[in-house]
Amino acid sequence: MRETISEAEKTCLRELQDALTETLPRRAVLRLEGDELDGIDVHAWWIVEGPQGAKQVNSFSFHLTESMLQAYFHQPMEARASTCRRLKDWANWALEGAEETGDSEMGFDICVAVPGGIFHPGADLQRA
């Protein structure tokens, strides 16, 4: 089992990170933890102003499995761009759902599973 990732894989991870950064609010902090051998935990959080000026923290977390990452690493550049678009669409969908139910005075904390079809284009892309 190898212990390091290649430069090409680092580039792929930067592509995924850039896609997510484009989706999140500008003030969000994004952190990817782990490695491609075990999967990566993605955490994002940002502060918003709530009712009467109170500060709230919104967070968004999910896990990218080793299988998802390996599928992405082996896609040609055009397919990776398509995967990034699907990931961004899914992240927007997940965040829109949280904002619509934003009745909590403490912000929201989303922890969701990523549909496998985002990284395996032939798979079903169900959102529920």
A tleap script that builds the chain and sets N, CA, C and O, in Angstrom:
source leaprc.protein.ff14SB
mol = sequence {
  NMET ARG GLU THR ILE SER GLU ALA GLU LYS
  THR CYS LEU ARG GLU LEU GLN ASP ALA LEU
  THR GLU THR LEU PRO ARG ARG ALA VAL LEU
  ARG LEU GLU GLY ASP GLU LEU ASP GLY ILE
  ASP VAL HIE ALA TRP TRP ILE VAL GLU GLY
  PRO GLN GLY ALA LYS GLN VAL ASN SER PHE
  SER PHE HIE LEU THR GLU SER MET LEU GLN
  ALA TYR PHE HIE GLN PRO MET GLU ALA ARG
  ALA SER THR CYS ARG ARG LEU LYS ASP TRP
  ALA ASN TRP ALA LEU GLU GLY ALA GLU GLU
  THR GLY ASP SER GLU MET GLY PHE ASP ILE
  CYS VAL ALA VAL PRO GLY GLY ILE PHE HIE
  PRO GLY ALA ASP LEU GLN ARG CALA
}
set mol.1.N position { 0.843 -1.178 0.000 }
set mol.1.CA position { 0.000 0.000 0.000 }
set mol.1.C position { 0.890 1.243 0.000 }
set mol.1.O position { 1.818 1.346 0.803 }
set mol.2.N position { 0.613 2.165 -0.881 }
set mol.2.CA position { 1.454 3.362 -0.935 }
set mol.2.C position { 1.045 4.374 0.124 }
set mol.2.O position { -0.091 4.385 0.598 }
set mol.3.N position { 1.989 5.213 0.478 }
set mol.3.CA position { 1.753 6.162 1.559 }
set mol.3.C position { 1.685 7.601 1.082 }
set mol.3.O position { 1.346 8.491 1.862 }
set mol.4.N position { 1.994 7.845 -0.163 }
set mol.4.CA position { 1.951 9.211 -0.673 }
set mol.4.C position { 1.068 9.264 -1.908 }
set mol.4.O position { 0.794 8.247 -2.546 }
set mol.5.N position { 0.635 10.460 -2.226 }
set mol.5.CA position { -0.163 10.622 -3.434 }
set mol.5.C position { 0.681 11.308 -4.499 }
set mol.5.O position { 1.603 12.065 -4.195 }
set mol.6.N position { 0.351 11.032 -5.729 }
set mol.6.CA position { 1.124 11.576 -6.846 }
set mol.6.C position { 0.766 13.044 -7.083 }
set mol.6.O position { -0.224 13.550 -6.555 }
set mol.7.N position { 1.580 13.705 -7.878 }
set mol.7.CA position { 1.301 15.095 -8.241 }
set mol.7.C position { -0.017 15.198 -9.006 }
set mol.7.O position { -0.773 16.151 -8.815 }
set mol.8.N position { -0.291 14.227 -9.863 }
set mol.8.CA position { -1.553 14.236 -10.620 }
set mol.8.C position { -2.743 14.138 -9.666 }
set mol.8.O position { -3.754 14.812 -9.865 }
set mol.9.N position { -2.628 13.306 -8.636 }
set mol.9.CA position { -3.710 13.177 -7.665 }
set mol.9.C position { -3.857 14.449 -6.832 }
set mol.9.O position { -4.974 14.836 -6.489 }
set mol.10.N position { -2.747 15.100 -6.506 }
set mol.10.CA position { -2.818 16.379 -5.789 }
set mol.10.C position { -3.556 17.414 -6.633 }
set mol.10.O position { -4.350 18.198 -6.114 }
set mol.11.N position { -3.289 17.409 -7.934 }
set mol.11.CA position { -3.982 18.321 -8.843 }
set mol.11.C position { -5.476 18.025 -8.837 }
set mol.11.O position { -6.294 18.945 -8.803 }
set mol.12.N position { -5.829 16.752 -8.871 }
set mol.12.CA position { -7.240 16.356 -8.835 }
set mol.12.C position { -7.911 16.828 -7.545 }
set mol.12.O position { -9.042 17.314 -7.575 }
set mol.13.N position { -7.226 16.687 -6.425 }
set mol.13.CA position { -7.790 17.141 -5.153 }
set mol.13.C position { -7.989 18.652 -5.148 }
set mol.13.O position { -8.974 19.151 -4.602 }
set mol.14.N position { -7.053 19.382 -5.757 }
set mol.14.CA position { -7.205 20.839 -5.858 }
set mol.14.C position { -8.414 21.191 -6.717 }
set mol.14.O position { -9.127 22.150 -6.421 }
set mol.15.N position { -8.650 20.418 -7.782 }
set mol.15.CA position { -9.825 20.652 -8.627 }
set mol.15.C position { -11.112 20.499 -7.818 }
set mol.15.O position { -12.018 21.327 -7.916 }
set mol.16.N position { -11.184 19.438 -7.021 }
set mol.16.CA position { -12.369 19.219 -6.190 }
set mol.16.C position { -12.524 20.337 -5.165 }
set mol.16.O position { -13.628 20.832 -4.936 }
set mol.17.N position { -11.419 20.728 -4.555 }
set mol.17.CA position { -11.456 21.802 -3.567 }
set mol.17.C position { -11.907 23.108 -4.215 }
set mol.17.O position { -12.716 23.834 -3.638 }
set mol.18.N position { -11.396 23.412 -5.399 }
set mol.18.CA position { -11.799 24.632 -6.098 }
set mol.18.C position { -13.287 24.614 -6.436 }
set mol.18.O position { -13.969 25.630 -6.303 }
set mol.19.N position { -13.791 23.457 -6.874 }
set mol.19.CA position { -15.215 23.342 -7.207 }
set mol.19.C position { -16.073 23.621 -5.976 }
set mol.19.O position { -17.084 24.319 -6.064 }
set mol.20.N position { -15.674 23.083 -4.840 }
set mol.20.CA position { -16.437 23.307 -3.615 }
set mol.20.C position { -16.321 24.749 -3.142 }
set mol.20.O position { -17.300 25.326 -2.668 }
set mol.21.N position { -15.147 25.329 -3.266 }
set mol.21.CA position { -14.949 26.719 -2.861 }
set mol.21.C position { -15.865 27.644 -3.656 }
set mol.21.O position { -16.397 28.609 -3.108 }
set mol.22.N position { -16.051 27.357 -4.942 }
set mol.22.CA position { -16.941 28.163 -5.781 }
set mol.22.C position { -18.390 28.061 -5.326 }
set mol.22.O position { -19.171 28.988 -5.542 }
set mol.23.N position { -18.754 26.960 -4.706 }
set mol.23.CA position { -20.131 26.704 -4.293 }
set mol.23.C position { -20.459 27.338 -2.945 }
set mol.23.O position { -21.586 27.781 -2.724 }
set mol.24.N position { -19.496 27.381 -2.060 }
set mol.24.CA position { -19.722 27.849 -0.693 }
set mol.24.C position { -19.743 29.371 -0.619 }
set mol.24.O position { -19.239 30.046 -1.517 }
set mol.25.N position { -20.326 29.914 0.449 }
set mol.25.CA position { -20.259 31.363 0.640 }
set mol.25.C position { -18.806 31.832 0.661 }
set mol.25.O position { -17.912 31.091 1.070 }
set mol.26.N position { -18.584 33.040 0.225 }
set mol.26.CA position { -17.229 33.585 0.121 }
set mol.26.C position { -16.457 33.531 1.430 }
set mol.26.O position { -15.241 33.345 1.434 }
set mol.27.N position { -17.153 33.692 2.519 }
set mol.27.CA position { -16.490 33.737 3.833 }
set mol.27.C position { -16.306 32.355 4.461 }
set mol.27.O position { -15.850 32.254 5.600 }
set mol.28.N position { -16.648 31.305 3.742 }
set mol.28.CA position { -16.548 29.944 4.295 }
set mol.28.C position { -15.091 29.501 4.414 }
set mol.28.O position { -14.241 29.856 3.598 }
set mol.29.N position { -14.839 28.724 5.443 }
set mol.29.CA position { -13.553 28.054 5.624 }
set mol.29.C position { -13.764 26.615 5.181 }
set mol.29.O position { -14.694 25.955 5.643 }
set mol.30.N position { -12.915 26.124 4.295 }
set mol.30.CA position { -13.040 24.760 3.771 }
set mol.30.C position { -11.807 23.967 4.164 }
set mol.30.O position { -10.675 24.414 3.979 }
set mol.31.N position { -12.046 22.778 4.710 }
set mol.31.CA position { -10.923 21.922 5.098 }
set mol.31.C position { -11.190 20.500 4.614 }
set mol.31.O position { -12.278 19.957 4.809 }
set mol.32.N position { -10.179 19.905 3.979 }
set mol.32.CA position { -10.220 18.509 3.560 }
set mol.32.C position { -9.258 17.749 4.451 }
set mol.32.O position { -8.089 18.116 4.570 }
set mol.33.N position { -9.754 16.680 5.083 }
set mol.33.CA position { -8.925 15.896 5.998 }
set mol.33.C position { -8.897 14.451 5.549 }
set mol.33.O position { -9.913 13.915 5.107 }
set mol.34.N position { -7.758 13.827 5.657 }
set mol.34.CA position { -7.606 12.429 5.292 }
set mol.34.C position { -6.708 12.305 4.079 }
set mol.34.O position { -5.964 13.225 3.740 }
set mol.35.N position { -6.788 11.153 3.430 }
set mol.35.CA position { -6.021 10.941 2.209 }
set mol.35.C position { -6.820 10.034 1.292 }
set mol.35.O position { -7.847 9.483 1.688 }
set mol.36.N position { -6.347 9.882 0.077 }
set mol.36.CA position { -7.120 9.125 -0.903 }
set mol.36.C position { -7.167 7.641 -0.591 }
set mol.36.O position { -7.956 6.916 -1.197 }
set mol.37.N position { -6.353 7.172 0.330 }
set mol.37.CA position { -6.360 5.755 0.685 }
set mol.37.C position { -7.528 5.406 1.602 }
set mol.37.O position { -8.013 4.275 1.577 }
set mol.38.N position { -7.981 6.347 2.398 }
set mol.38.CA position { -9.085 6.114 3.337 }
set mol.38.C position { -10.309 6.954 3.012 }
set mol.38.O position { -11.349 6.808 3.655 }
set mol.39.N position { -10.201 7.810 2.044 }
set mol.39.CA position { -11.269 8.757 1.769 }
set mol.39.C position { -10.950 10.092 2.428 }
set mol.39.O position { -10.000 10.210 3.202 }
set mol.40.N position { -11.744 11.071 2.111 }
set mol.40.CA position { -11.503 12.423 2.612 }
set mol.40.C position { -12.774 12.950 3.259 }
set mol.40.O position { -13.865 12.846 2.698 }
set mol.41.N position { -12.615 13.516 4.445 }
set mol.41.CA position { -13.708 14.212 5.110 }
set mol.41.C position { -13.624 15.675 4.706 }
set mol.41.O position { -12.567 16.299 4.800 }
set mol.42.N position { -14.741 16.209 4.259 }
set mol.42.CA position { -14.813 17.602 3.831 }
set mol.42.C position { -15.634 18.364 4.865 }
set mol.42.O position { -16.756 17.975 5.188 }
set mol.43.N position { -15.071 19.445 5.378 }
set mol.43.CA position { -15.744 20.277 6.373 }
set mol.43.C position { -15.685 21.730 5.902 }
set mol.43.O position { -14.636 22.223 5.489 }
set mol.44.N position { -16.824 22.394 5.974 }
set mol.44.CA position { -16.870 23.827 5.671 }
set mol.44.C position { -17.720 24.503 6.741 }
set mol.44.O position { -18.704 23.935 7.213 }
set mol.45.N position { -17.339 25.705 7.114 }
set mol.45.CA position { -18.140 26.460 8.065 }
set mol.45.C position { -17.967 27.938 7.799 }
set mol.45.O position { -16.953 28.380 7.257 }
set mol.46.N position { -18.986 28.699 8.195 }
set mol.46.CA position { -18.967 30.139 8.020 }
set mol.46.C position { -19.912 30.764 9.026 }
set mol.46.O position { -20.854 30.127 9.499 }
set mol.47.N position { -19.649 32.016 9.344 }
set mol.47.CA position { -20.452 32.751 10.319 }
set mol.47.C position { -21.408 33.655 9.558 }
set mol.47.O position { -21.030 34.319 8.593 }
set mol.48.N position { -22.658 33.664 10.015 }
set mol.48.CA position { -23.672 34.552 9.437 }
set mol.48.C position { -24.289 35.362 10.565 }
set mol.48.O position { -24.227 34.986 11.736 }
set mol.49.N position { -24.882 36.478 10.183 }
set mol.49.CA position { -25.558 37.294 11.181 }
set mol.49.C position { -27.013 36.868 11.245 }
set mol.49.O position { -27.716 36.865 10.235 }
set mol.50.N position { -27.457 36.511 12.437 }
set mol.50.CA position { -28.816 36.039 12.639 }
set mol.50.C position { -29.727 37.146 13.126 }
set mol.50.O position { -29.419 38.331 12.997 }
set mol.51.N position { -30.864 36.736 13.691 }
set mol.51.CA position { -31.824 37.713 14.212 }
set mol.51.C position { -31.187 38.622 15.259 }
set mol.51.O position { -30.366 38.180 16.063 }
set mol.52.N position { -31.562 39.857 15.242 }
set mol.52.CA position { -31.058 40.875 16.175 }
set mol.52.C position { -29.535 40.955 16.196 }
set mol.52.O position { -28.949 41.302 17.221 }
set mol.53.N position { -28.887 40.636 15.074 }
set mol.53.CA position { -27.441 40.766 14.966 }
set mol.53.C position { -26.636 39.652 15.605 }
set mol.53.O position { -25.407 39.720 15.643 }
set mol.54.N position { -27.307 38.627 16.107 }
set mol.54.CA position { -26.588 37.503 16.721 }
set mol.54.C position { -25.797 36.750 15.655 }
set mol.54.O position { -26.262 36.581 14.528 }
set mol.55.N position { -24.618 36.309 16.017 }
set mol.55.CA position { -23.774 35.539 15.093 }
set mol.55.C position { -24.168 34.067 15.155 }
set mol.55.O position { -24.413 33.520 16.230 }
set mol.56.N position { -24.223 33.441 13.989 }
set mol.56.CA position { -24.547 32.025 13.883 }
set mol.56.C position { -23.475 31.344 13.055 }
set mol.56.O position { -22.867 31.961 12.179 }
set mol.57.N position { -23.245 30.071 13.336 }
set mol.57.CA position { -22.289 29.295 12.554 }
set mol.57.C position { -23.058 28.261 11.745 }
set mol.57.O position { -23.809 27.457 12.297 }
set mol.58.N position { -22.865 28.291 10.442 }
set mol.58.CA position { -23.409 27.273 9.553 }
set mol.58.C position { -22.271 26.336 9.175 }
set mol.58.O position { -21.143 26.779 8.957 }
set mol.59.N position { -22.566 25.043 9.097 }
set mol.59.CA position { -21.524 24.099 8.699 }
set mol.59.C position { -22.086 23.062 7.737 }
set mol.59.O position { -23.285 22.784 7.721 }
set mol.60.N position { -21.188 22.501 6.940 }
set mol.60.CA position { -21.534 21.547 5.892 }
set mol.60.C position { -20.415 20.514 5.863 }
set mol.60.O position { -19.252 20.869 5.671 }
set mol.61.N position { -20.751 19.242 6.051 }
set mol.61.CA position { -19.740 18.183 6.102 }
set mol.61.C position { -20.192 16.976 5.301 }
set mol.61.O position { -21.379 16.658 5.240 }
set mol.62.N position { -19.225 16.311 4.690 }
set mol.62.CA position { -19.504 15.056 3.999 }
set mol.62.C position { -18.206 14.300 3.803 }
set mol.62.O position { -17.121 14.830 4.041 }
set mol.63.N position { -18.328 13.049 3.365 }
set mol.63.CA position { -17.173 12.172 3.190 }
set mol.63.C position { -17.081 11.742 1.731 }
set mol.63.O position { -18.072 11.312 1.141 }
set mol.64.N position { -15.896 11.860 1.155 }
set mol.64.CA position { -15.625 11.323 -0.177 }
set mol.64.C position { -14.875 10.012 0.025 }
set mol.64.O position { -13.780 9.999 0.588 }
set mol.65.N position { -15.461 8.918 -0.430 }
set mol.65.CA position { -14.865 7.600 -0.205 }
set mol.65.C position { -13.657 7.380 -1.107 }
set mol.65.O position { -13.447 8.090 -2.090 }
set mol.66.N position { -12.880 6.382 -0.743 }
set mol.66.CA position { -11.730 5.998 -1.573 }
set mol.66.C position { -12.193 5.664 -2.986 }
set mol.66.O position { -11.539 6.039 -3.959 }
set mol.67.N position { -13.309 4.966 -3.102 }
set mol.67.CA position { -13.846 4.592 -4.412 }
set mol.67.C position { -14.183 5.823 -5.254 }
set mol.67.O position { -13.888 5.862 -6.448 }
set mol.68.N position { -14.796 6.817 -4.634 }
set mol.68.CA position { -15.128 8.054 -5.350 }
set mol.68.C position { -13.860 8.744 -5.840 }
set mol.68.O position { -13.772 9.169 -6.992 }
set mol.69.N position { -12.885 8.847 -4.946 }
set mol.69.CA position { -11.638 9.525 -5.308 }
set mol.69.C position { -10.895 8.778 -6.406 }
set mol.69.O position { -10.399 9.397 -7.348 }
set mol.70.N position { -10.813 7.459 -6.298 }
set mol.70.CA position { -10.114 6.681 -7.324 }
set mol.70.C position { -10.811 6.820 -8.677 }
set mol.70.O position { -10.153 6.930 -9.712 }
set mol.71.N position { -12.142 6.813 -8.664 }
set mol.71.CA position { -12.879 7.006 -9.917 }
set mol.71.C position { -12.531 8.368 -10.517 }
set mol.71.O position { -12.304 8.484 -11.721 }
set mol.72.N position { -12.492 9.390 -9.670 }
set mol.72.CA position { -12.181 10.740 -10.139 }
set mol.72.C position { -10.751 10.826 -10.665 }
set mol.72.O position { -10.511 11.417 -11.718 }
set mol.73.N position { -9.804 10.242 -9.940 }
set mol.73.CA position { -8.399 10.296 -10.343 }
set mol.73.C position { -8.175 9.676 -11.715 }
set mol.73.O position { -7.273 10.095 -12.441 }
set mol.74.N position { -8.976 8.691 -12.079 }
set mol.74.CA position { -8.773 7.980 -13.341 }
set mol.74.C position { -9.633 8.501 -14.485 }
set mol.74.O position { -9.631 7.921 -15.571 }
set mol.75.N position { -10.360 9.576 -14.260 }
set mol.75.CA position { -11.160 10.160 -15.334 }
set mol.75.C position { -10.301 11.095 -16.177 }
set mol.75.O position { -9.384 11.735 -15.662 }
set mol.76.N position { -10.598 11.175 -17.481 }
set mol.76.CA position { -9.923 12.186 -18.293 }
set mol.76.C position { -10.373 13.587 -17.854 }
set mol.76.O position { -11.376 13.730 -17.154 }
set mol.77.N position { -9.640 14.595 -18.261 }
set mol.77.CA position { -9.891 15.963 -17.817 }
set mol.77.C position { -11.335 16.405 -18.058 }
set mol.77.O position { -11.943 17.009 -17.175 }
set mol.78.N position { -11.891 16.117 -19.231 }
set mol.78.CA position { -13.268 16.534 -19.531 }
set mol.78.C position { -14.264 15.865 -18.592 }
set mol.78.O position { -15.219 16.500 -18.144 }
set mol.79.N position { -14.052 14.602 -18.295 }
set mol.79.CA position { -14.948 13.889 -17.377 }
set mol.79.C position { -14.813 14.443 -15.960 }
set mol.79.O position { -15.804 14.526 -15.234 }
set mol.80.N position { -13.589 14.826 -15.557 }
set mol.80.CA position { -13.401 15.419 -14.229 }
set mol.80.C position { -14.140 16.749 -14.129 }
set mol.80.O position { -14.724 17.057 -13.090 }
set mol.81.N position { -14.118 17.535 -15.198 }
set mol.81.CA position { -14.854 18.805 -15.193 }
set mol.81.C position { -16.350 18.547 -15.019 }
set mol.81.O position { -17.028 19.279 -14.299 }
set mol.82.N position { -16.855 17.522 -15.668 }
set mol.82.CA position { -18.263 17.158 -15.532 }
set mol.82.C position { -18.569 16.690 -14.108 }
set mol.82.O position { -19.618 17.020 -13.555 }
set mol.83.N position { -17.660 15.928 -13.523 }
set mol.83.CA position { -17.829 15.469 -12.142 }
set mol.83.C position { -17.852 16.661 -11.191 }
set mol.83.O position { -18.664 16.703 -10.267 }
set mol.84.N position { -16.973 17.621 -11.409 }
set mol.84.CA position { -16.954 18.821 -10.563 }
set mol.84.C position { -18.275 19.579 -10.676 }
set mol.84.O position { -18.782 20.090 -9.677 }
set mol.85.N position { -18.835 19.655 -11.880 }
set mol.85.CA position { -20.135 20.317 -12.052 }
set mol.85.C position { -21.226 19.576 -11.273 }
set mol.85.O position { -22.061 20.204 -10.622 }
set mol.86.N position { -21.218 18.239 -11.342 }
set mol.86.CA position { -22.217 17.466 -10.597 }
set mol.86.C position { -22.037 17.657 -9.092 }
set mol.86.O position { -23.022 17.768 -8.362 }
set mol.87.N position { -20.792 17.696 -8.620 }
set mol.87.CA position { -20.531 17.907 -7.200 }
set mol.87.C position { -21.030 19.288 -6.763 }
set mol.87.O position { -21.647 19.423 -5.707 }
set mol.88.N position { -20.765 20.299 -7.571 }
set mol.88.CA position { -21.232 21.648 -7.256 }
set mol.88.C position { -22.755 21.710 -7.239 }
set mol.88.O position { -23.338 22.324 -6.345 }
set mol.89.N position { -23.407 21.081 -8.220 }
set mol.89.CA position { -24.874 21.062 -8.260 }
set mol.89.C position { -25.439 20.395 -7.012 }
set mol.89.O position { -26.386 20.891 -6.402 }
set mol.90.N position { -24.843 19.258 -6.639 }
set mol.90.CA position { -25.310 18.546 -5.457 }
set mol.90.C position { -25.098 19.395 -4.201 }
set mol.90.O position { -25.994 19.480 -3.360 }
set mol.91.N position { -23.934 20.021 -4.062 }
set mol.91.CA position { -23.652 20.846 -2.882 }
set mol.91.C position { -24.624 22.022 -2.812 }
set mol.91.O position { -25.121 22.351 -1.735 }
set mol.92.N position { -24.898 22.657 -3.953 }
set mol.92.CA position { -25.879 23.750 -3.978 }
set mol.92.C position { -27.242 23.258 -3.522 }
set mol.92.O position { -27.920 23.923 -2.738 }
set mol.93.N position { -27.645 22.080 -4.018 }
set mol.93.CA position { -28.931 21.502 -3.635 }
set mol.93.C position { -28.980 21.264 -2.125 }
set mol.93.O position { -29.971 21.602 -1.478 }
set mol.94.N position { -27.925 20.690 -1.564 }
set mol.94.CA position { -27.888 20.407 -0.124 }
set mol.94.C position { -27.941 21.696 0.692 }
set mol.94.O position { -28.629 21.759 1.711 }
set mol.95.N position { -27.224 22.714 0.253 }
set mol.95.CA position { -27.206 23.983 0.980 }
set mol.95.C position { -28.528 24.726 0.854 }
set mol.95.O position { -28.976 25.349 1.816 }
set mol.96.N position { -29.159 24.672 -0.312 }
set mol.96.CA position { -30.453 25.335 -0.487 }
set mol.96.C position { -31.488 24.745 0.458 }
set mol.96.O position { -32.306 25.477 1.014 }
set mol.97.N position { -31.462 23.433 0.645 }
set mol.97.CA position { -32.391 22.792 1.566 }
set mol.97.C position { -32.211 23.287 2.989 }
set mol.97.O position { -33.193 23.472 3.708 }
set mol.98.N position { -30.989 23.502 3.400 }
set mol.98.CA position { -30.723 23.985 4.756 }
set mol.98.C position { -31.183 25.421 4.916 }
set mol.98.O position { -31.729 25.783 5.958 }
set mol.99.N position { -30.971 26.241 3.904 }
set mol.99.CA position { -31.360 27.643 3.990 }
set mol.99.C position { -32.874 27.794 4.021 }
set mol.99.O position { -33.394 28.699 4.674 }
set mol.100.N position { -33.593 26.908 3.315 }
set mol.100.CA position { -35.052 26.971 3.305 }
set mol.100.C position { -35.641 26.632 4.661 }
set mol.100.O position { -36.710 27.132 5.011 }
set mol.101.N position { -34.972 25.802 5.422 }
set mol.101.CA position { -35.469 25.419 6.742 }
set mol.101.C position { -34.706 26.150 7.832 }
set mol.101.O position { -34.628 25.663 8.961 }
set mol.102.N position { -34.146 27.298 7.521 }
set mol.102.CA position { -33.283 28.035 8.440 }
set mol.102.C position { -34.028 28.724 9.564 }
set mol.102.O position { -33.896 29.936 9.736 }
set mol.103.N position { -34.813 27.973 10.339 }
set mol.103.CA position { -35.529 28.576 11.458 }
set mol.103.C position { -34.750 28.456 12.769 }
set mol.103.O position { -35.221 28.916 13.809 }
set mol.104.N position { -33.591 27.856 12.733 }
set mol.104.CA position { -32.791 27.682 13.942 }
set mol.104.C position { -32.038 28.966 14.259 }
set mol.104.O position { -31.454 29.594 13.376 }
set mol.105.N position { -32.061 29.339 15.512 }
set mol.105.CA position { -31.328 30.535 15.919 }
set mol.105.C position { -29.836 30.275 16.043 }
set mol.105.O position { -29.061 31.206 16.264 }
set mol.106.N position { -29.427 29.029 15.905 }
set mol.106.CA position { -28.020 28.684 16.053 }
set mol.106.C position { -27.356 28.356 14.719 }
set mol.106.O position { -26.245 27.825 14.711 }
set mol.107.N position { -27.989 28.652 13.610 }
set mol.107.CA position { -27.420 28.305 12.317 }
set mol.107.C position { -27.753 26.873 11.974 }
set mol.107.O position { -28.571 26.248 12.648 }
set mol.108.N position { -27.131 26.342 10.934 }
set mol.108.CA position { -27.398 24.955 10.569 }
set mol.108.C position { -26.118 24.148 10.521 }
set mol.108.O position { -25.022 24.689 10.375 }
set mol.109.N position { -26.281 22.842 10.647 }
set mol.109.CA position { -25.169 21.894 10.614 }
set mol.109.C position { -25.602 20.739 9.724 }
set mol.109.O position { -26.384 19.887 10.147 }
set mol.110.N position { -25.101 20.706 8.499 }
set mol.110.CA position { -25.474 19.673 7.538 }
set mol.110.C position { -24.369 18.625 7.497 }
set mol.110.O position { -23.195 18.951 7.327 }
set mol.111.N position { -24.753 17.384 7.651 }
set mol.111.CA position { -23.834 16.264 7.484 }
set mol.111.C position { -24.565 15.254 6.606 }
set mol.111.O position { -25.512 14.610 7.058 }
set mol.112.N position { -24.133 15.111 5.363 }
set mol.112.CA position { -24.877 14.313 4.389 }
set mol.112.C position { -23.964 13.348 3.649 }
set mol.112.O position { -22.742 13.492 3.634 }
set mol.113.N position { -24.604 12.359 3.038 }
set mol.113.CA position { -23.881 11.394 2.207 }
set mol.113.C position { -23.877 11.886 0.763 }
set mol.113.O position { -24.889 12.373 0.259 }
set mol.114.N position { -22.752 11.756 0.118 }
set mol.114.CA position { -22.619 12.150 -1.284 }
set mol.114.C position { -23.142 11.008 -2.156 }
set mol.114.O position { -22.711 9.867 -1.988 }
set mol.115.N position { -24.061 11.290 -3.081 }
set mol.115.CA position { -24.529 10.230 -3.981 }
set mol.115.C position { -23.376 9.683 -4.821 }
set mol.115.O position { -22.598 10.451 -5.387 }
set mol.116.N position { -23.268 8.371 -4.899 }
set mol.116.CA position { -22.191 7.741 -5.660 }
set mol.116.C position { -22.197 8.114 -7.126 }
set mol.116.O position { -21.149 8.101 -7.772 }
set mol.117.N position { -23.363 8.447 -7.664 }
set mol.117.CA position { -23.470 8.791 -9.074 }
set mol.117.C position { -22.712 10.048 -9.467 }
set mol.117.O position { -22.459 10.269 -10.651 }
set mol.118.N position { -22.349 10.860 -8.510 }
set mol.118.CA position { -21.567 12.057 -8.833 }
set mol.118.C position { -20.204 11.657 -9.378 }
set mol.118.O position { -19.702 12.273 -10.319 }
set mol.119.N position { -19.607 10.633 -8.793 }
set mol.119.CA position { -18.275 10.205 -9.205 }
set mol.119.C position { -18.291 9.010 -10.143 }
set mol.119.O position { -17.291 8.719 -10.799 }
set mol.120.N position { -19.409 8.326 -10.207 }
set mol.120.CA position { -19.588 7.179 -11.105 }
set mol.120.C position { -20.754 7.532 -12.020 }
set mol.120.O position { -21.897 7.186 -11.721 }
set mol.121.N position { -20.481 8.222 -13.141 }
set mol.121.CA position { -21.540 8.799 -13.971 }
set mol.121.C position { -22.627 7.827 -14.411 }
set mol.121.O position { -23.744 8.266 -14.687 }
set mol.122.N position { -22.357 6.548 -14.488 }
set mol.122.CA position { -23.378 5.603 -14.911 }
set mol.122.C position { -24.356 5.247 -13.813 }
set mol.122.O position { -25.389 4.634 -14.083 }
set mol.123.N position { -24.054 5.619 -12.578 }
set mol.123.CA position { -24.909 5.262 -11.444 }
set mol.123.C position { -26.077 6.233 -11.334 }
set mol.123.O position { -26.054 7.323 -11.906 }
set mol.124.N position { -27.083 5.824 -10.601 }
set mol.124.CA position { -28.268 6.647 -10.395 }
set mol.124.C position { -27.916 7.837 -9.504 }
set mol.124.O position { -27.200 7.685 -8.514 }
set mol.125.N position { -28.419 9.020 -9.855 }
set mol.125.CA position { -28.130 10.235 -9.097 }
set mol.125.C position { -29.300 10.632 -8.205 }
set mol.125.O position { -29.715 11.791 -8.230 }
set mol.126.N position { -29.832 9.730 -7.439 }
set mol.126.CA position { -30.936 10.065 -6.550 }
set mol.126.C position { -30.445 10.982 -5.449 }
set mol.126.O position { -29.326 10.843 -4.956 }
set mol.127.N position { -31.306 11.933 -5.068 }
set mol.127.CA position { -30.953 12.895 -4.030 }
set mol.127.C position { -31.539 12.532 -2.678 }
set mol.127.O position { -31.155 13.126 -1.671 }
set mol.128.N position { -32.433 11.603 -2.625 }
set mol.128.CA position { -33.071 11.280 -1.342 }
set mol.128.C position { -32.501 10.018 -0.758 }
set mol.128.O position { -32.918 9.593 0.319 }
savepdb mol mol.pdb
quit
